[in-house]
Amino acid sequence: MNETDQTQAIELSQVYKSYGSKVAVENLTLSIPRGELFAFLGPNGAGKTTTIKMIVGLLRPTRGVVEVCGHQIALNGLAAKAKLAYVPDQPFIYEKLTGREFLYFVAEMYGLSVKARDARLERLVVELDIGEFLDQLTESYSHGMKQRVVLAGALLHDPAVLVIDEPMVGLDPRTIRVVRNLFSELTQNGGTVFMSTHILDIAEALADRIGIIHRAELIAIGTLDQLKQKAKREHSLEDIFLELTEGEHA
């Protein structure tokens, strides 16, 4: 993550995505600086997953520009993807591999040396408490076990940008605390976390800034205090979220 230039970690400029006549994302412009944990919130079907898939290069926008660390996904996808890691809400893992084999595969894909791989993996195994089942076939894993191994794989190459969808689903309270600490450490070291979640308490506790998307449009963005000023009442993030998505914008 030793980035020294002033480019944004994530930059979306007038991004529009439609599926036929259905608009999924409407002219989204968004800048996420290095060192920020950004929480992306919205009701089901609001455009969160489509936005995430455009950021990580799984979907191309109908129009507009998506950049990661100064690299346009559409023009220089490999350079952009080398800077990021993506953890979807349903963790994908090769079920005929052990967890260790999967992580070795990820390390090789990112070009890590054996020394760097082993050093980083040693720490992640301890922090995420995956040593007990790491050498079992992943087809035997619970959702929470898969989530921990996939998260280890995402952090293995020390990404500049971590994009994660519903990071706490299926995790026990101890692991949730560990993941929160890992996110904080990543951002303190100049990395960026783009997190989509329905768990508003997590967003309220962790996020430097929060964006709310509703019916394909970004309707609010800012710190929690700034969102409180936009809302009619100063209550919890849950109150603000419900007011903004069920009130004048509903």
C-alpha angles and dihedrals in degrees: 000000000000095000114157104174125091099243117129119256090231126014126180117182120192091326114185126179127182136172104210106302094346115097111212099174123018118208096312116191114182137156122196115188127213114274096030131123104211121191116207113201136180144131120275110289094019095122103266098124093043090052092049092049090052091050093052095042100251091117131031119222118244084232138345134062130279119193132182116195090341095309119116109230092215095050105029105021098155093055091047094047091049087064098050144058126204129204113184124206090255105048113225117213133163102255097204091059127077117241090255092051090050092052092047088053091051091049092051091048090057093045098245118166117240089248094053092043094052094045094051094040093051090059096043092049090058097041095046093037095229100135095097094064103020093107095048122096108268091230086079094054126112119229091262093051091050091048092054094048093046090049090051088052091050093052096040096091094043096244123212089217127032116193111191132175117207095342098183101049111122095007124125120235094261093053091045088058091048092050091049089053091048091052091049092049092049093053093043087057092053099268124130130229120201105191129184114194144156091206099094094184088062092050091047092050099043112026125100088194134007130211123196120202121192129175091354095307132102101238101174139013134172145078119317090260091052091050090050089056090052092051123074094237132036103234136122124316087257091059091047092047093050093046093051096043099038101033128057093348096049 
